[in-house]
Amino acid sequence: MTYDLPSPQNPLNIGTRGSPLALAQAHETRERMAKAFDLPFEAFTIVVIKTTGDKIIDRPLKEIGGKGLFTREIEEDLAAGRIDIAVHSMKDMPTYQPDGLVLETYLPREDVRDAFISPRAKALEDLPAGTVVGTSSLRRKAQLKLRRPDLEVVEFRGNLQTRLMKLDQGVAEATFLAMAGLNRLNMTDVPKTAIETDVMLPAVAQGAIGIERRQNDTRVADMLAAIHDGPTGQRLAAERAFLTALDGSCETPIAGLAELNGGGLFLRGEVLRPDGSEAISDALRCPIEDGAKAGREMAEKMLAQAGPKFFDWR
C-alpha cells in the first residue's frame, strides 16, 4: 500500500443514519475495517446524519418521495467530502447512483426473512379475521392483502424501536420487521417468528449492508476491498438488476431473492398490485456470473405478463 491508513489523529469518517439499527451497521463496518488493518477503533469516526425520511414519520414513504429519503443527505455529505464512506441498509437504496459515487462493497448478508411480531399470536395464520396489523412497507402490505384479505392493515412508520412501542400501546395486534435487524440488535426478547421465504418473499437486498464511496477515492476503494463479501455481491447483482428493470422506486410492491447453490444461482421474484388483488411471480436458475442478466430477463418476462393495466394505479 502506498497510502496512509487512518489513525486517531486522521480518522476515516463513516456516515450513517442515527437509528439504533443504522448505528449497529456502522459499528459492524468499523469493526471489520479495524480488524482487517489491525487498527484501533479510534481510527474511525462514526458521523450521524439525519435524513428526510428520519424527519418525516407521519406519512407513508410513497407520499414523500420513496427510497432516496433515507440516503440523500448522506450521499450529499459523501460527495462533498464531509464523510469518507456511507453505510446503508441495501433494501433502502435506490437502484441508481449519484454521479461520482460508487456502491460495490457489501458485508456478509444476515437472515433475509421477515419476522412476524406479536405479543400474543405466534404466526400470521393465528390472527382472526378483522385483526389490525401494522406495516410501513408497501410490499408487505400488498403481500398481506393478497394472502390475508380479511385483516385490517394500518400504516406503521418509525424505526424498529418506535414500531415495537406502538405494538405495546395496542395500535395493532401484530407487525412485521426484518429478521436481520432484530439479529443485529440482539433483540432476543422480541416475540418474533421468522416467516419462510416461500410464504412471504422478502424485499430485494433485505439483510444486506452496503458501503458507498467516492468514485475517485482509490485509498478507500482498496480498504473496502478487504471487507467485501463476494457471495453477497453476487446475489445482490441479480436482485438489484431485477428491481431496476421492474421499477426501482418505492411505488411498486416488489419482492426478490437470489440464493447460491453450488455453482448456480436461484432467483425468485414477485410484483404485486398495492391492494393485493393480483400478483405475478417467477423463478429461474442460472450460472452465478449470469445473475444480473437473468434478473433483467425475468423482470422483462414478468412485465410482459403483467401488461399495462397491471400498473394502472400508478
C-alpha positions in Angstrom: 0.0 0.0 0.0 1.3 3.4 -0.9 -1.2 5.4 1.1 -1.5 6.2 4.8 -4.0 4.2 6.8 -6.5 6.0 9.1 -5.3 6.9 12.6 -6.8 8.5 15.7 -5.2 11.8 14.6 -6.5 11.4 11.0 -9.6 9.2 11.2 -11.8 7.8 8.4 -15.3 9.2 8.7 -18.2 6.8 8.4 -21.6 8.3 7.6 -24.8 6.7 8.8 -28.3 7.4 9.9 -28.9 7.7 13.6 -31.3 4.9 14.3 -30.1 2.1 16.6 -30.0 -0.3 13.7 -28.1 2.1 11.4 -25.6 2.7 14.2 -25.2 -1.1 14.7 -24.4 -1.4 11.0 -21.9 1.4 11.1 -20.2 -0.2 14.1 -20.0 -3.5 12.3 -18.4 -1.8 9.4 -15.9 -0.1 11.7 -15.1 -3.3 13.5 -14.5 -5.2 10.2 -12.2 -2.4 8.9 -10.3 -2.1 12.1 -9.7 -5.9 12.2 -8.7 -6.1 8.6 -6.0 -3.5 9.0 -5.1 -4.0 12.7 -6.2 -0.5 13.6 -7.8 0.9 16.8 -11.5 1.8 16.7 -10.3 5.4 17.3 -9.0 5.5 13.7 -12.7 5.6 12.6 -15.3 8.2 13.4 -19.0 7.5 13.1 -20.8 10.6 11.8 -24.6 10.6 12.3 -26.6 12.3 9.5 -30.3 13.0 9.8 -32.2 12.2 6.6 -35.5 13.5 5.3 -37.0 10.0 5.9 -36.0 10.3 9.6 -37.6 13.7 10.0 -41.0 12.9 8.4 -42.6 9.9 10.2 -46.3 10.7 10.0 -46.9 9.9 6.3 -46.3 6.9 4.0 -43.0 6.8 2.2 -44.8 6.8 -1.2 -46.3 10.2 -0.4 -43.0 11.9 0.4 -40.6 10.6 -2.3 -39.5 7.0 -2.0 -36.2 5.3 -1.2 -33.9 8.3 -1.6 -35.4 9.8 1.5 -33.1 7.7 3.6 -29.9 8.3 1.6 -30.0 11.8 0.0 -28.3 13.8 2.8 -25.8 11.1 3.5 -24.8 11.0 -0.2 -24.5 14.8 -0.3 -22.1 14.7 2.6 -20.1 11.9 0.9 -19.8 13.7 -2.4 -18.8 16.9 -0.5 -16.0 15.1 1.4 -17.5 15.6 4.8 -17.5 11.8 5.2 -15.3 9.1 3.6 -17.8 6.2 3.3 -21.5 5.8 3.8 -23.1 2.7 5.4 -26.6 1.8 4.2 -29.3 -0.9 4.5 -29.3 -2.1 1.0 -33.1 -2.6 0.9 -33.4 1.2 1.3 -31.1 2.0 -1.6 -32.3 3.4 -4.9 -31.1 1.4 -8.0 -29.3 4.5 -9.4 -26.1 6.0 -8.1 -25.5 9.8 -8.0 -22.6 10.9 -10.2 -19.2 10.4 -8.6 -20.4 7.8 -6.1 -19.9 4.0 -6.2 -21.7 1.3 -4.3 -19.9 -2.0 -4.7 -18.9 -3.2 -1.2 -21.2 -5.5 0.8 -20.8 -7.1 4.2 -21.9 -10.7 4.8 -25.7 -10.9 4.5 -27.8 -11.6 7.5 -31.1 -13.6 7.7 -33.2 -12.4 4.7 -36.6 -13.4 6.2 -39.3 -11.2 7.5 -40.3 -11.6 11.2 -43.9 -11.8 12.4 -44.1 -9.8 15.6 -46.9 -10.1 18.1 -47.2 -10.3 21.9 -49.9 -12.9 21.7 -50.1 -14.6 18.3 -47.4 -17.0 17.1 -48.0 -16.7 13.3 -49.9 -14.9 10.7 -52.4 -17.7 10.3 -53.3 -17.5 14.0 -54.8 -14.0 13.6 -58.6 -14.0 13.4 -60.4 -12.1 10.7 -60.6 -8.3 11.3 -57.3 -8.2 13.3 -55.4 -4.9 12.9 -51.8 -5.3 11.7 -49.3 -2.5 11.1 -46.6 -2.1 8.5 -44.9 0.8 6.7 -43.8 -1.4 3.8 -45.8 -1.3 0.6 -44.5 -4.7 -0.3 -45.6 -6.3 3.0 -48.9 -4.5 2.8 -49.7 -5.9 -0.6 -48.5 -9.4 0.3 -50.7 -9.3 3.4 -53.7 -8.2 1.4 -53.1 -10.9 -1.1 -52.7 -13.7 1.4 -55.0 -12.5 4.3 -57.5 -10.0 2.8 -59.6 -10.4 6.0 -57.1 -8.5 8.0 -57.0 -4.7 8.5 -53.6 -3.2 7.6 -52.7 0.2 9.0 -49.6 2.4 8.5 -46.8 1.8 10.9 -43.9 4.3 10.4 -40.8 4.8 12.6 -37.6 3.0 13.4 -37.6 -0.5 14.9 -38.0 0.6 18.5 -40.8 3.0 17.6 -42.8 0.3 15.9 -42.4 -2.1 18.8 -43.6 0.7 21.2 -46.7 1.2 19.0 -47.4 -2.6 19.3 -47.1 -2.4 23.1 -49.6 0.5 23.0 -52.2 -1.6 21.2 -52.2 0.4 18.0 -52.0 -3.0 16.2 -52.0 -6.7 17.2 -49.0 -7.6 15.0 -46.4 -6.1 12.8 -43.5 -7.2 10.6 -39.8 -6.5 10.8 -36.7 -7.8 9.1 -35.1 -10.7 11.0 -31.7 -9.1 10.1 -32.4 -6.0 12.1 -33.6 -7.9 15.1 -30.5 -10.1 15.0 -28.0 -7.3 14.5 -29.5 -5.5 17.6 -29.5 -8.8 19.5 -33.2 -8.3 20.3 -33.8 -11.8 21.7 -36.7 -10.7 23.9 -38.9 -9.6 21.0 -41.8 -12.0 20.4 -41.0 -13.0 16.8 -41.5 -15.8 14.4 -39.5 -16.0 11.2 -41.6 -16.2 8.1 -40.2 -18.5 5.5 -39.5 -17.0 2.1 -42.0 -19.3 0.3 -44.7 -17.7 2.4 -43.5 -14.0 2.2 -40.8 -13.3 -0.3 -38.5 -10.5 1.2 -37.6 -7.2 -0.2 -34.8 -7.0 -2.7 -31.4 -6.9 -0.8 -33.0 -7.4 2.6 -30.5 -8.3 5.2 -27.5 -6.8 3.3 -25.3 -3.8 4.3 -23.8 -1.7 1.5 -20.9 0.7 1.8 -20.7 3.6 -0.6 -17.6 5.7 -1.5 -16.5 8.4 -3.9 -15.5 7.0 -7.3 -12.1 8.7 -7.3 -11.1 7.7 -3.8 -8.7 4.8 -4.6 -7.4 4.7 -1.0 -10.9 3.9 0.3 -11.6 1.5 -2.6 -8.5 -0.6 -1.6 -9.5 -0.6 2.0 -13.1 -1.6 1.3 -12.0 -4.5 -0.9 -10.6 -6.1 2.2 -14.0 -6.4 3.8 -16.2 -7.0 0.7 -18.3 -10.3 0.8 -18.3 -11.7 -2.7 -21.3 -14.1 -2.4 -23.5 -11.2 -1.1 -22.4 -9.1 -4.1 -23.3 -11.9 -6.5 -26.7 -12.3 -5.0 -27.4 -8.6 -5.0 -26.3 -8.2 -8.6 -29.2 -10.4 -9.7 -31.7 -9.0 -7.3 -31.0 -5.3 -8.0 -30.9 -5.9 -11.8 -34.4 -7.4 -11.4 -35.6 -4.4 -9.3 -34.1 -1.9 -11.7 -35.8 -3.4 -14.7 -39.2 -3.5 -12.9 -39.3 -0.3 -11.0 -36.5 0.9 -8.7 -38.7 3.2 -6.6 -40.9 2.7 -3.5 -44.1 3.0 -5.6 -44.4 -0.7 -6.7 -44.6 -3.6 -4.3 -41.7 -5.8 -5.4 -40.0 -8.8 -3.7 -36.9 -10.7 -4.9 -34.4 -13.1 -3.5 -31.3 -14.7 -5.1 -29.7 -17.7 -3.4 -26.5 -19.5 -4.3 -26.5 -23.3 -4.6 -23.3 -24.9 -5.7 -22.2 -23.2 -8.9 -25.6 -21.8 -9.7 -27.9 -19.1 -8.7 -31.7 -19.4 -7.9 -33.7 -16.2 -8.3 -37.3 -15.7 -7.3 -39.3 -12.5 -7.9 -42.8 -11.2 -7.2 -44.6 -7.9 -8.2 -48.0 -7.1 -6.8 -50.7 -4.5 -7.1 -50.7 -2.4 -3.9 -54.2 -3.6 -3.0 -53.2 -7.2 -3.1 -55.7 -8.0 -5.8 -53.1 -9.5 -8.1 -49.6 -10.8 -8.0 -47.2 -12.1 -10.7 -44.2 -14.3 -9.7 -41.5 -16.2 -11.4 -38.3 -18.1 -10.7 -35.2 -19.2 -12.6 -31.8 -20.9 -12.2 -28.7 -19.7 -14.0 -24.9 -19.7 -13.6 -23.8 -17.3 -10.9 -22.0 -15.0 -13.3 -25.2 -14.5 -15.3 -27.2 -13.3 -12.3 -27.6 -9.7 -13.4 -28.6 -10.7 -16.9 -31.1 -13.2 -15.5 -32.6 -10.6 -13.2 -33.3 -8.3 -16.1 -34.7 -11.1 -18.3 -37.0 -12.3 -15.5 -38.3 -8.7 -15.0 -38.9 -8.3 -18.7 -40.9 -11.5 -18.8 -43.0 -10.5 -15.8 -43.7 -7.0 -17.3 -44.9 -8.7 -20.5 -47.1 -11.0 -18.5 -48.5 -8.1 -16.4 -49.4 -5.8 -19.3 -50.0 -2.1 -18.9 -53.3 -2.5 -17.0 -51.4 -4.1 -14.1 -49.8 -0.7 -13.3 -52.9 1.5 -13.9 -52.9 2.6 -10.2 -49.6 4.5 -10.6 
